[in-house]
Each structure stands twice: as structure tokens, then as C-alpha cells.
Amino acid sequence: MDLKRNSLIALYLEGKSNIEIRRALPNLKLNEKFVHRTIKRYSETDSIKKRYDGGRCCTATAPAVVEKELTALQRSKRLERSKELIRLLDSGELPNLVFSDEKTFCVEQFLNKQNDRVWLKRRVSDHADELQVTRRQGAD
């Protein structure tokens, strides 16, 4: 892959256009997006290396991140609080404590005046205070 990028950038530095670069290197089978993105990356960063390594991003709970981000004081506070929670749970002082990773959501749908049907008691639209809105949940 670096051979492709190096060859491409060498021709770009000679002043060739994207189409001329693709025609000059037919055996590398370069497509338009690859040429464009490589030149753009080179002009922005002066390098042909990827801006990121790809793959999954490091999460905030990864051990390496926790070690790097948390100070000794923060770690000791976390330890104290977790021990206190365990003590309260064991003694029965927190019987209703529930840990959940579920998302809370609103049951009632929000009103979208452009898409929801509105029924008027009379056929006159200037009685805005008399609007009755029909709401549905789910796809019916």
C-alpha cells in the first residue's frame, strides 16, 4: 500500500493531475477516490500515513485509559465509595438499588404539527385553541 502512495505522491509532486497519475500507473489499479484522498491527506499533513489506525476506538473504561486518566486521589475515592456501597448492600440499607445499562425512554410520542393529523370540531381553521391531536405509538 505504501508503494502505491509513494508512487502517487512522487507524480503529484511533479505537477501531474489526478487523471494523469492514474494513467501513468495502470498496473497499480488506482481508483479516483484513493488518488484524491491520498493527495488530500498529503497536502494537509505532509505525510502519507493514515490519520488513525482504524479498528475500534479505545473506550474510557479500558485499563490503559483508566491508568492514564485517573489520579491517585480519584482512584482512592472510587475505592472508598465502592466499599461503602458494598457495606450498605450487605447490611440491607439499600434494598432497592438496581444497576442497569438500559436506556430510559419516553412512552408518549412528541407532537410534530407537520406530520400528525389534527381534527377540528368545526371546519374553520382559525380556532387554534380547539385542536384535538390524535397520537399513535409504534407502527400501525
Contacts in CASP RR format, 6 or more apart in sequence:
PFRMAT RR
TARGET T0000
AUTHOR 0000-0000-0000
METHOD contacts of the structure
MODEL  1
MDLKRNSLIALYLEGKSNIEIRRALPNLKLNEKFVHRTIKRYSETDSIKK
RYDGGRCCTATAPAVVEKELTALQRSKRLERSKELIRLLDSGELPNLVFS
DEKTFCVEQFLNKQNDRVWLKRRVSDHADELQVTRRQGAD
2 48 0 8 1.000
3 28 0 8 1.000
4 25 0 8 1.000
4 28 0 8 1.000
4 30 0 8 1.000
4 34 0 8 1.000
4 38 0 8 1.000
5 38 0 8 1.000
5 48 0 8 1.000
6 48 0 8 1.000
7 25 0 8 1.000
7 28 0 8 1.000
8 21 0 8 1.000
8 25 0 8 1.000
8 30 0 8 1.000
8 35 0 8 1.000
8 38 0 8 1.000
8 39 0 8 1.000
9 38 0 8 1.000
9 39 0 8 1.000
9 42 0 8 1.000
9 48 0 8 1.000
11 20 0 8 1.000
11 21 0 8 1.000
11 24 0 8 1.000
11 25 0 8 1.000
12 21 0 8 1.000
12 39 0 8 1.000
12 42 0 8 1.000
16 24 0 8 1.000
18 32 0 8 1.000
18 35 0 8 1.000
18 36 0 8 1.000
18 39 0 8 1.000
21 30 0 8 1.000
21 35 0 8 1.000
22 30 0 8 1.000
22 32 0 8 1.000
22 35 0 8 1.000
38 48 0 8 1.000
41 47 0 8 1.000
41 48 0 8 1.000
41 51 0 8 1.000
42 48 0 8 1.000
45 51 0 8 1.000
58 64 0 8 1.000
58 65 0 8 1.000
59 65 0 8 1.000
60 66 0 8 1.000
60 69 0 8 1.000
70 78 0 8 1.000
85 94 0 8 1.000
85 97 0 8 1.000
88 94 0 8 1.000
89 97 0 8 1.000
107 137 0 8 1.000
108 135 0 8 1.000
108 137 0 8 1.000
109 135 0 8 1.000
109 136 0 8 1.000
109 137 0 8 1.000
111 133 0 8 1.000
111 135 0 8 1.000
116 133 0 8 1.000
116 134 0 8 1.000
116 135 0 8 1.000
117 133 0 8 1.000
117 134 0 8 1.000
118 131 0 8 1.000
118 132 0 8 1.000
118 133 0 8 1.000
118 134 0 8 1.000
119 131 0 8 1.000
119 132 0 8 1.000
119 133 0 8 1.000
119 134 0 8 1.000
120 127 0 8 1.000
120 130 0 8 1.000
120 131 0 8 1.000
120 132 0 8 1.000
121 127 0 8 1.000
121 130 0 8 1.000
121 132 0 8 1.000
122 130 0 8 1.000
END
